[in-house]
Amino acid sequence: MEPSCTFHPCDEAVIATNDDASDCKRCAVRLGYWKDDYIGYFVRNQDRKAPEINRGYFARVKGVEMCIERFLKKTDGNCQIINLGCGFDTLYFRLKDTTHQVKNFIELDFPTVTARKCYTIKRNKALLAKIHDEDGEVRLSTTDLHGPNYHLMGVDLRNLDELDNKLQQAEIDYNLPTIFLAECVLVYIEAQNCKNLLKWIAAKFSTAVFVNYEQVNMNDRFGEVMLNNLRSRGCSLAGVESCISLDTQIGRFLECGWSGSRAWDMVQIYQSISPAERQRVERLEMLDEGELLTQLFQHYCLVIAWIGELFQDIEITVEKRMSSLNID
């Protein structure tokens, strides 16, 4: 491994954030915020989270999946999805329950995370059945899993040679329209390593879109409290300099050779969800005070960047219907 990509003291704390996020998603699903028949295989914890946290995760999941659905519609399924820092995300399994099809679905994370995910998939026939088909086989190692069109692999995203090798193992097609997903991933990567990754993607892929969910407005008092909380858990936000504003979020992609980028804070994303759906989730739990939720929404954002012309017209507007990705 290259010296710049050696195991960082904060990596263990970053890995632990997967458990936190998965626990939160599990709680919100149990309370009815959205449907996910698969998260329970990966997460057993049933601790109840604060209503603001549940509402925040609903907006996060809904916002990302609105973008995915538009991408799938534009490509008519002739595409591939690459989930960076995938954790225990269940999108692949939920997509299999819909009419949506993709040519290839690739999930990447630290080997310690993918090892746990591989183990869970291997032990549950309901998950294996979604990956296996009549003609294909499933190949498993401790950290990697390969199916006919699903690949789960352990990799350090800071090591581009290793990343390239893993993607080739997953039969990547650099000329096929590709969507990259990252939820609170880039913020944990050192600035130079992050730039190298984004430049590498921009140079390798002819048509791509990047959906990035992470922190924003981190230079105010509320952002400082968030930073201190993470640091107290041994988790430094190495890429926080790109999280100062929506402009710095956009600039990170433009400086790395991407064709264009747009960004919205989660207040705007939440407001883009249909009024009927917002009313439904708002009836699930009462908030002690709405101000805290607004502050949380103001400090997270959804960023879309693209290579090529296929996705340049993507815009977030008020949704008139629910997504078909089993969130309803």
C-alpha positions in Angstrom: 0.0 0.0 0.0 1.2 3.5 -0.8 2.6 5.5 2.2 -0.2 8.1 1.8 -2.8 5.4 2.2 -1.6 3.7 5.4 -4.2 2.9 8.1 -5.0 6.2 9.8 -5.6 6.5 13.6 -9.1 7.8 12.9 -10.1 4.9 10.6 -11.5 2.7 13.4 -13.7 5.6 14.5 -14.9 6.2 11.0 -15.7 2.5 10.6 -17.8 2.7 13.8 -20.0 5.4 12.2 -21.4 2.6 10.0 -22.9 1.0 13.1 -24.4 4.3 14.2 -26.0 5.1 10.9 -27.3 1.5 10.5 -28.8 1.6 14.0 -30.5 4.9 13.2 -31.9 3.5 9.9 -33.2 0.4 11.6 -35.0 2.5 14.2 -36.7 4.7 11.6 -37.7 1.7 9.6 -39.3 0.0 12.6 -41.3 3.2 13.3 -42.6 3.3 9.7 -40.7 6.1 8.2 -39.9 4.0 5.1 -40.0 0.4 4.1 -36.9 -1.8 4.2 -37.3 -5.5 4.5 -33.6 -6.1 4.7 -32.0 -3.8 7.2 -33.0 -6.2 10.0 -30.7 -8.8 8.7 -27.7 -6.5 9.3 -28.8 -4.7 12.5 -30.3 -6.3 15.6 -30.2 -3.2 17.8 -33.7 -1.9 18.6 -32.8 1.2 20.6 -35.1 4.1 20.0 -33.6 7.3 18.6 -34.8 10.9 19.0 -37.6 12.0 16.6 -35.3 14.6 15.1 -32.8 11.8 14.2 -35.5 9.6 12.6 -36.8 12.5 10.6 -33.3 13.4 9.5 -32.6 9.9 8.3 -35.9 9.8 6.4 -34.9 13.0 4.5 -31.5 11.5 3.8 -32.8 8.2 2.4 -35.6 9.8 0.5 -33.3 12.5 -1.0 -30.7 10.0 -2.2 -33.3 7.7 -3.7 -35.1 10.5 -5.6 -31.7 11.1 -7.3 -31.2 7.4 -8.0 -34.7 7.0 -9.5 -34.1 9.9 -11.9 -30.8 8.4 -12.9 -32.4 5.0 -13.6 -35.2 6.6 -15.6 -32.6 8.5 -17.8 -30.6 5.4 -18.5 -33.5 2.9 -18.7 -31.4 0.6 -16.5 -28.4 0.5 -18.9 -26.1 1.7 -16.2 -24.1 0.7 -13.1 -24.1 1.8 -9.5 -21.0 2.2 -7.3 -21.7 2.7 -3.6 -18.7 4.2 -1.9 -18.4 3.5 1.8 -21.5 1.3 1.5 -21.7 0.1 5.1 -24.8 -2.0 5.6 -26.8 -0.2 3.0 -29.6 -2.4 1.5 -30.3 -0.5 -1.8 -29.3 -3.5 -4.0 -31.8 -5.8 -2.3 -34.6 -3.2 -2.4 -34.0 -2.5 -6.0 -34.4 -6.3 -6.7 -38.0 -6.0 -5.4 -38.8 -3.3 -8.0 -39.0 -3.2 -11.7 -35.7 -1.3 -11.8 -32.7 -3.1 -13.4 -29.1 -2.2 -13.5 -26.2 -3.9 -15.4 -23.8 -3.9 -12.4 -24.0 -3.0 -8.7 -20.7 -2.5 -6.9 -20.3 -1.8 -3.1 -17.0 -0.7 -1.6 -16.0 -0.1 2.0 -13.2 -0.9 4.5 -12.5 -4.7 4.6 -13.6 -4.9 8.2 -17.0 -3.6 7.2 -17.4 -5.7 4.1 -16.3 -8.8 6.0 -19.2 -8.4 8.3 -21.6 -7.7 5.4 -20.3 -10.8 3.5 -20.8 -12.9 6.6 -24.4 -11.8 7.1 -25.3 -12.3 3.4 -23.7 -15.8 3.5 -25.8 -16.8 6.5 -29.1 -15.6 5.2 -30.7 -17.4 2.2 -33.2 -14.6 1.6 -30.2 -12.3 0.9 -28.3 -14.8 -1.2 -31.3 -15.5 -3.2 -31.4 -11.9 -4.4 -27.8 -12.1 -5.6 -27.9 -15.6 -7.1 -29.7 -16.4 -10.3 -30.2 -19.7 -12.3 -27.2 -19.2 -14.5 -24.8 -17.4 -12.1 -22.7 -18.4 -9.1 -21.8 -16.4 -6.0 -18.1 -16.4 -5.1 -17.2 -15.5 -1.5 -14.0 -14.7 0.3 -13.6 -13.2 3.8 -14.0 -9.6 2.6 -15.4 -9.9 -0.9 -18.5 -11.3 -2.6 -19.1 -11.6 -6.3 -22.4 -12.4 -7.9 -23.7 -12.2 -11.5 -24.3 -8.4 -11.2 -23.5 -7.6 -7.6 -20.0 -7.1 -6.2 -19.1 -6.3 -2.5 -15.4 -5.6 -1.9 -13.1 -4.4 0.8 -10.9 -1.6 -0.3 -9.2 1.6 0.9 -10.6 4.4 -1.3 -7.4 6.4 -0.8 -5.4 3.7 -2.7 -6.3 4.3 -6.3 -4.3 1.3 -7.7 -6.2 -1.0 -5.3 -9.5 0.6 -6.2 -8.8 0.1 -10.0 -7.9 -3.5 -9.4 -11.1 -4.1 -7.4 -13.3 -2.5 -10.0 -11.7 -4.7 -12.7 -12.5 -7.7 -10.6 -16.1 -6.4 -10.6 -16.1 -6.3 -14.4 -16.5 -2.5 -14.4 -17.3 -0.8 -17.7 -15.8 2.7 -17.7 -18.0 3.7 -20.7 -21.3 2.7 -19.2 -23.3 5.5 -17.4 -22.4 5.2 -13.7 -23.9 6.6 -10.5 -21.6 7.0 -7.5 -23.2 7.2 -4.1 -21.5 8.5 -1.0 -23.2 9.2 2.3 -20.9 10.9 4.8 -17.8 9.3 3.2 -15.7 12.0 1.5 -15.7 14.1 4.6 -13.6 11.5 6.3 -11.0 11.3 3.6 -8.0 13.7 3.7 -8.4 16.6 1.3 -5.6 15.6 -1.1 -6.7 11.9 -1.2 -10.2 13.0 -1.9 -9.2 15.2 -4.8 -7.1 12.4 -6.2 -10.2 10.1 -6.0 -12.5 12.6 -7.7 -10.0 13.4 -10.4 -9.4 9.7 -11.0 -13.2 9.1 -11.5 -13.5 12.1 -13.8 -10.7 10.8 -15.9 -11.8 7.2 -16.0 -15.6 7.4 -16.6 -17.1 9.0 -19.7 -20.6 9.5 -18.3 -21.2 9.6 -14.5 -23.1 11.3 -11.8 -22.0 11.6 -8.1 -24.6 11.8 -5.3 -22.9 13.0 -2.2 -24.7 13.4 1.2 -22.7 15.0 4.0 -22.2 17.9 6.3 -22.3 21.6 5.4 -22.2 25.0 7.1 -19.6 23.6 9.5 -18.0 27.0 10.3 -20.8 28.2 12.6 -21.5 27.5 16.2 -23.8 24.5 15.6 -21.2 23.1 13.2 -18.5 23.5 15.8 -20.6 21.5 18.3 -21.0 18.7 15.7 -17.3 18.7 15.0 -16.4 18.6 18.7 -18.9 15.7 19.3 -17.2 13.7 16.5 -13.7 14.5 17.7 -14.6 13.4 21.2 -15.3 9.9 19.7 -11.9 9.9 18.0 -13.3 10.8 14.6 -11.7 13.7 12.8 -13.4 15.1 9.7 -10.3 15.2 7.5 -12.2 16.7 4.6 -14.2 19.3 6.5 -12.7 22.2 4.5 -15.1 21.2 1.7 -18.1 21.4 4.1 -18.0 25.1 4.8 -20.8 26.0 2.4 -22.8 24.7 -0.6 -20.3 26.6 -2.8 -17.3 24.8 -1.3 -19.2 21.5 -1.8 -19.8 22.3 -5.5 -16.2 23.7 -5.9 -14.7 20.4 -4.7 -16.1 18.6 -7.8 -15.5 21.5 -10.3 -11.8 21.7 -9.2 -11.4 18.0 -9.9 -12.5 18.1 -13.5 -16.3 17.3 -13.2 -18.5 19.0 -15.8 -20.9 20.6 -13.3 -22.4 20.4 -9.9 -25.4 21.5 -7.8 -26.1 21.4 -4.1 -29.1 21.8 -1.7 -29.3 21.8 2.0 -31.6 19.3 3.6 -34.2 21.9 4.4 -34.7 22.3 0.6 -34.6 18.5 0.1 -37.2 17.9 2.8 -39.4 20.6 1.2 -39.1 18.8 -2.2 -40.9 15.8 -0.7 -44.6 15.7 -1.4 -46.8 17.4 1.2 -48.8 14.3 1.8 -45.7 12.2 2.5 -44.3 14.9 4.8 -47.6 14.9 6.7 -47.5 11.1 7.0 -44.0 11.0 8.6 -44.7 14.1 10.8 -47.6 12.1 12.3 -45.4 9.2 13.3 -43.7 11.2 16.1 -44.1 14.5 17.8 -41.0 16.8 17.9 -40.3 18.6 21.2 -39.1 21.6 19.2 -38.8 22.0 15.5 -35.8 24.3 15.7 -33.4 21.5 16.4 -34.6 19.6 13.3 -34.2 22.8 11.2 -30.7 23.2 12.5 -29.8 19.6 11.6 -31.2 20.0 8.2 -29.2 23.3 7.7 -26.0 21.4 8.4 -26.4 18.5 6.0 -26.7 18.7 2.2 -27.1 16.7 -1.0 -24.7 17.4 -3.8 -24.9 16.2 -7.3 -22.0 16.4 -9.7 -21.8 15.0 -13.3 -19.4 14.1 -16.1 -20.8 14.4 -19.6 -24.1 15.8 -20.7 -26.6 13.1 -19.7 -27.2 14.4 -16.2 -26.7 18.2 -16.5 -30.4 19.0 -16.3 -30.9 17.2 -12.9 -32.8 19.5 -10.6 -34.5 19.1 -7.2 -38.2 20.2 -7.4 -41.3 19.4 -5.4 -42.1 15.7 -5.9 -45.7 15.0 -6.9 -45.5 11.3 -6.1 -43.5 8.8 -3.9 -40.5 7.0 -5.2 -41.0 3.5 -6.3 -37.9 2.3 -4.4 -40.0 0.9 -1.5 -39.9 4.0 0.7 -43.6 4.4 0.7 
